[in-house]
Amino acid sequence: MIKVAIIGASGYTGSESIQILLRHEQAELTYLTALPEECGAVEDVFPQFKGRCPLQIEPLDLDKLSELADVALCCLPHKVSMGFVPKLLDAGVKVIDFSADYRLKDVDVYEKYYVKHTDTENLMHAAFGLPELFRERIKGASLVANPGCYPTGASLAVAPLLKKGLIETENVIVNSVTGSSGAGMKPSSKFHFPNMNENLFPYGIGTHRHMPEIEQIMTDVVGKKVTVLFQPHVGSFDRGILSTVYCQPKTKLSDEDLSKLYHDFYQDEPFVQVRKDAPAVKDVAGTNYCHIFVACVKGKIVCFSAIDNLVKGASGQAIQNMNIIFGLEEALGLK
């Protein structure tokens, strides 16, 4: 039985991780931590777990962590996480980090979009945790960088085309819409209910931090530089991301060609479903699945994907990575 700690357990991803781990047959939740003002009985912080999880959320004690856990899901914010990850690794636990602090391999790119990086040594050794594309790198890793939610959906949508070299690598356009949970649990005026309800708006125009991450993944898949224009939006629903990716084919492809390519590419992937029609966020809500549809439209290839941003885009993918690290059946706790 794998003993699992959650560092920063009081947010949305902490709650989702608890939910999944409570049904995991070969993992046990043993330790939950948060800032002192966010601590308390799990059933008081998250009433949905009343009678289901007897643990307390408490301040982090590294000695206790070392005794109680084999792996830590680090649900801390960007810029904060890299201050804790070295200590977690030194405590002898494997770490799956939810922040962006170990995703971008180019330190200069990270520092352009975030802050000065203070743990470049561990950054060099972190495995990027998108299993469908980089599974072999994840096996046995001590530190896994859990991908961002937007990069997960967008990259899975276009990966088969990139892998086969079938599209131009310049000017790939990614247009995505996420639910309001993508902004996290901390309240803000923009996401206050009267402002968010029945609303849809773009944000991060030309500056969103996931753009260089999407480019890094796609470049890694195809083996040459991919240039991406990424534009996110947020809509008045709780959870999910719908992404549309526009590509220029190098050669003429039919819808039948695309369907066969995608079915062949993902035939052994337990959490990617290639559909006959366009996906919807409600179809994947609460699951670790990515639904994909691809079509030829006016000489372009248009790829659609839908994921749950809190599951396949965060906690579910982290536990999928945990299963791979420890050599377990990949879908444990997730189907």
VOGU-3710 file (C-alpha; in Angstrom, 3 decimals, decimal comma):
1> mikvaiigas> 0,000/0,000/0,000  1,429/3,373/-1,055  1,270/6,037/1,646  0,280/9,418/0,208  0,591/12,932/1,622  -1,005/16,052/0,162  0,871/19,297/0,723  -1,487/22,242/0,360  -4,593/20,118/0,806  -7,105/22,915/1,440
11> gytgsesiqi> -7,728/23,987/-2,191  -9,617/22,589/-5,153  -6,843/20,218/-6,237  -6,431/18,994/-2,656  -10,127/18,198/-2,477  -10,090/16,403/-5,843  -7,020/14,395/-4,825  -8,677/13,288/-1,586  -11,787/12,237/-3,506  -9,766/10,049/-5,883
21> llrheqaelt> -7,474/8,548/-3,249  -10,391/7,486/-1,054  -11,352/5,002/-3,789  -7,807/3,936/-4,689  -7,273/0,249/-3,949  -3,504/0,411/-3,435  -2,942/3,871/-1,947  -3,729/5,273/1,482  -4,039/8,909/2,491  -1,822/9,335/5,524
31> yltalpeecg> -0,945/13,022/5,914  -2,575/16,312/4,875  -1,025/19,751/5,324  -1,877/23,421/4,738  -1,204/26,875/6,129  -2,158/27,139/9,833  -5,222/29,281/9,098  -6,481/26,635/6,637  -6,080/23,632/8,929  -8,707/21,563/10,720
41> avedvfpqfk> -10,597/18,315/10,383  -11,049/17,300/6,754  -14,792/16,985/7,266  -14,928/20,593/8,505  -12,816/22,006/5,660  -14,597/19,835/3,058  -18,014/18,760/4,402  -18,488/16,332/1,507  -15,965/14,050/3,235  -17,860/13,829/6,527
51> grcplqiepl> -17,792/10,217/7,685  -15,404/9,294/4,865  -12,031/10,757/5,874  -11,041/10,974/9,558  -7,767/12,852/8,965  -6,798/16,335/10,124  -5,251/18,951/7,847  -2,294/20,283/9,817  0,845/22,413/9,391  3,700/20,688/7,579
61> dldklselad> 6,177/18,766/9,758  8,952/17,281/7,607  9,881/14,632/10,181  6,268/13,480/10,310  6,080/13,519/6,510  9,155/11,307/6,315  7,565/8,754/8,639  4,083/8,772/7,120  4,475/9,080/3,355  6,085/7,448/0,315
71> valcclphkv> 4,926/10,205/-2,058  3,708/13,770/-1,717  1,247/15,482/-4,014  2,457/19,073/-3,823  -0,570/21,305/-4,432  1,192/24,584/-3,697  1,055/27,689/-5,928  3,621/28,650/-8,545  6,706/30,332/-7,030  5,880/28,851/-3,587
81> smgfvpklld> 6,306/25,212/-4,556  10,017/25,378/-5,434  10,724/26,541/-1,880  9,263/23,300/-0,522  10,015/20,619/-3,106  13,745/20,264/-2,198  12,744/19,756/1,447  10,144/17,149/0,495  12,704/15,251/-1,590  15,256/15,475/1,248
91> agvkvidfsa> 12,618/13,942/3,539  12,826/10,828/1,365  9,493/11,052/-0,432  8,774/11,165/-4,143  7,052/14,350/-5,277  4,409/15,098/-7,887  4,304/18,871/-8,181  1,161/20,653/-9,387  2,768/24,061/-9,920  4,591/25,392/-12,982
101> dyrlkdvdvy> 7,906/25,488/-11,107  9,329/22,314/-12,678  7,546/22,257/-16,051  9,559/24,703/-18,162  13,030/23,335/-18,850  14,420/26,655/-20,080  15,132/28,690/-16,944  15,099/31,944/-18,910  11,600/31,215/-20,199  10,396/30,354/-16,680
111> ekyyvkhtdt> 11,852/33,562/-15,270  10,268/35,631/-18,057  6,778/34,422/-17,127  7,183/33,867/-13,369  10,077/34,833/-11,050  13,713/33,916/-10,519  14,019/30,138/-10,194  15,599/28,989/-6,921  15,830/25,219/-7,543  17,384/24,744/-10,960
121> enlmhaafgl> 19,114/21,542/-9,834  15,841/19,673/-9,348  14,369/21,351/-12,419  17,003/19,572/-14,524  15,907/16,161/-13,246  12,111/16,577/-13,118  10,074/14,353/-15,435  7,272/16,063/-17,341  4,125/14,187/-16,360  1,957/13,887/-19,461
131> pelfrerikg> 1,666/10,073/-19,538  0,224/9,644/-23,034  3,297/11,340/-24,520  6,127/10,848/-22,009  5,290/7,719/-20,026  8,780/6,197/-20,091  10,277/9,304/-18,493  7,816/9,119/-15,608  8,505/5,519/-14,552  10,468/5,472/-11,299
141> aslvanpgcy> 10,970/9,255/-11,241  11,545/11,020/-7,913  10,063/14,317/-9,083  7,292/14,721/-11,653  6,052/18,068/-12,944  2,309/17,728/-13,415  1,350/19,554/-16,641  -0,900/22,570/-16,802  -4,559/22,039/-17,628  -4,602/23,989/-20,902
151> ptgaslavap> -1,385/22,330/-22,188  -2,810/18,880/-21,431  -5,948/19,335/-23,529  -4,276/21,241/-26,365  -1,277/18,922/-26,691  -3,297/15,705/-26,686  -5,566/17,207/-29,348  -2,729/17,685/-31,855  -0,022/15,183/-30,801  -0,767/12,495/-33,458
161> llkkgliete> -0,411/15,056/-36,242  2,844/16,395/-34,818  4,297/12,932/-34,246  3,711/11,980/-37,880  4,958/15,333/-39,188  1,671/16,033/-40,957  1,211/19,713/-40,059  3,199/22,918/-40,314  4,919/23,794/-37,042  4,504/27,552/-37,401
171> nvivnsvtgs> 1,361/29,382/-36,347  -0,501/26,579/-34,589  -3,506/28,351/-33,029  -5,032/27,144/-29,757  -8,318/28,625/-28,554  -9,564/27,390/-25,157  -12,432/28,039/-22,751  -12,237/27,002/-19,095  -14,659/27,018/-16,192  -14,324/29,384/-13,254
181> sgagmkpssk> -12,615/26,806/-11,015  -9,519/27,354/-13,173  -8,966/30,590/-11,225  -8,568/28,670/-7,949  -10,392/28,979/-4,646  -9,254/32,483/-3,667  -12,109/34,977/-4,268  -11,713/37,885/-6,698  -14,049/40,545/-8,096  -13,751/39,237/-11,657
191> fhfpnmnenl> -14,982/35,791/-10,610  -17,610/37,051/-8,170  -20,913/35,368/-9,079  -22,745/38,441/-10,492  -19,774/39,186/-12,749  -19,123/35,589/-13,782  -22,685/34,335/-14,237  -23,894/34,231/-17,868  -20,574/35,675/-18,970  -17,650/34,732/-21,210
201> fpygigthrh> -14,426/36,677/-21,657  -10,840/36,306/-22,884  -7,854/36,945/-20,642  -4,060/36,707/-20,690  -4,005/38,038/-24,256  -0,583/37,183/-25,674  0,861/36,712/-22,188  -0,642/33,556/-20,682  1,938/31,424/-18,875  0,724/28,212/-20,486
211> mpeieqimtd> 1,716/29,366/-23,976  5,442/28,518/-23,578  4,486/25,221/-21,922  2,288/24,257/-24,873  5,137/25,155/-27,234  7,589/23,068/-25,181  5,373/19,963/-25,281  4,641/20,232/-28,993  8,288/20,903/-29,807  9,291/17,835/-27,781
221> vvgkkvtvlf> 6,768/15,665/-29,633  7,761/16,706/-33,172  11,481/17,298/-32,555  11,553/20,830/-34,007  10,398/24,240/-32,856  6,636/24,717/-32,780  5,206/28,237/-32,624  1,845/28,531/-30,882  -0,656/31,359/-30,566  -2,690/30,533/-27,459
231> qphvgsfdrg> -5,792/32,410/-26,364  -7,691/31,331/-23,217  -11,212/32,360/-22,190  -13,259/31,720/-19,065  -16,960/30,892/-19,085  -19,762/30,677/-16,544  -19,486/26,993/-15,704  -17,683/25,316/-12,831  -15,237/22,911/-14,390  -13,844/21,718/-17,701
241> ilstvycqpk> -11,792/22,966/-20,639  -12,779/22,872/-24,285  -9,859/23,494/-26,659  -9,915/24,048/-30,414  -6,584/23,767/-32,249  -6,218/25,054/-35,830  -3,422/23,538/-37,967  -2,146/23,805/-41,531  -1,665/20,330/-43,091  1,416/19,599/-45,178
251> tklsdedlsk> -0,558/17,280/-47,423  -4,204/16,656/-48,183  -5,891/14,468/-45,568  -9,449/13,186/-45,452  -11,612/12,875/-42,361  -11,188/9,107/-42,686  -7,381/9,487/-42,699  -7,547/11,591/-39,551  -9,902/9,224/-37,781  -7,624/6,250/-38,443
261> lyhdfyqdep> -4,525/8,198/-37,397  -6,063/9,207/-34,068  -7,589/5,817/-33,285  -4,254/4,110/-33,985  -2,264/6,646/-31,955  -4,475/6,445/-28,857  -5,719/2,850/-29,103  -3,804/1,724/-25,993  -4,408/4,860/-23,920  -6,959/4,255/-21,160
271> fvqvrkdapa> -7,936/7,909/-20,760  -8,118/9,251/-24,315  -11,310/8,667/-26,255  -11,459/9,556/-29,966  -15,009/10,555/-30,831  -17,123/10,645/-33,978  -18,427/14,110/-33,125  -17,374/17,189/-31,192  -16,743/16,773/-27,443  -18,385/18,721/-24,618
281> vkdvagtnyc> -17,148/19,602/-21,140  -20,126/17,913/-19,468  -19,117/14,613/-21,067  -15,817/14,564/-19,147  -16,764/16,401/-15,932  -15,476/14,597/-12,848  -13,394/12,146/-14,922  -9,770/11,681/-15,966  -10,745/11,324/-19,633  -9,786/13,459/-22,598
291> hifvacvkgk> -12,307/13,390/-25,455  -10,972/14,295/-28,909  -12,495/14,944/-32,316  -10,628/16,055/-35,463  -11,888/17,247/-38,862  -10,816/18,843/-42,157  -12,386/22,271/-42,639  -11,593/24,484/-45,672  -8,121/23,068/-46,086  -7,290/23,320/-42,402
301> ivcfsaidnl> -7,244/20,619/-39,727  -9,321/21,503/-36,687  -8,774/19,479/-33,501  -11,140/19,591/-30,518  -10,509/18,285/-27,012  -12,398/18,353/-23,721  -11,005/17,597/-20,266  -11,932/18,293/-16,668  -9,401/20,916/-15,573  -9,410/19,662/-11,976
311> vkgasgqaiq> -9,021/15,960/-12,835  -7,157/15,226/-16,097  -5,866/18,800/-15,856  -4,612/18,404/-12,279  -5,394/15,827/-9,560  -6,400/12,860/-11,717  -3,338/13,217/-13,909  -1,168/13,471/-10,772  -2,527/10,181/-9,481  -2,142/8,640/-12,938
321> nmniifglee> 1,517/9,716/-12,687  1,758/8,286/-9,178  0,488/4,931/-10,417  3,131/4,928/-13,172  5,962/5,894/-10,793  5,182/2,975/-8,490  4,491/0,449/-11,240  0,778/0,133/-10,489  -2,074/-0,355/-12,943  -2,390/3,132/-14,412
331> alglk> -6,133/3,515/-14,034  -6,335/2,664/-10,314  -8,633/5,106/-8,546  -9,472/6,833/-11,819  -12,045/4,665/-13,594
//
